[in-house]
Amino acid sequence: MFSEWGANKLAGIAKTMATGGVTVYPVMLMGIDFASESDAYSAGFQLGVWTATAYKYP
């Protein structure tokens, strides 16, 4: 998962799978070619926010 759309899509899949007793965990994928450490931090933080707000895991 590497975007807000992906986080929301995975959240829907996770909710569906949870009804059958299967837990789905996100894996965050992103490149490593950032111009600075600050850019890398900002991108990672934003991806984390999208993941955390898409679905509240029990």
N, C-alpha and C positions, 0 to 999 in steps of 0.2 A: 504494500500500500504506500502510495507516494503523493497523494493529493487529498483535498477535502472531499471530492467526489468519491474517491476510493474508500475513504474512512466511512462515509455514509453508506456506501454500497455494502461494505463489509459488516457494518452494524446491522443492516437488514438481514444479511445471511446469518450472522451470529444469533439474532433473535429467533429466526426460523429453526436453526439447529438446536437452540436451547430447549425448545419444546420437546425435542426427542432425546434430551439428556446429553447432548454433545456441546462442549464448550469450545468456542473458536477464539483464539487469541490473535491480535494484530501483530504483524511484523512490519516495521517501518523500513522502507527502502528509500535511499537517497544517494545522490552522487557525492563524490569527495573533492570535486574540483571547484572549491569556493575561492574567491579572491582574498578573503581574510578570515581569521578565526571568528571575528564578529559576525560576518555573513553566514558562516557555517552554524554558529550558535543560533542566530535568528531563524534560519531555515529549520533547524532541528526543533527549536521551541515551537514554531508554528505548526509543524507536523504533529508534535505532541499534543498541542491544543486541539487540533482537528480530531485526533484519535480519541482523546479523553472526552470531548463533548459529543461525539457521534453516538456513543452507547455507554451507559453506565453499567459496567460489569458487576455482577452480584458478589 
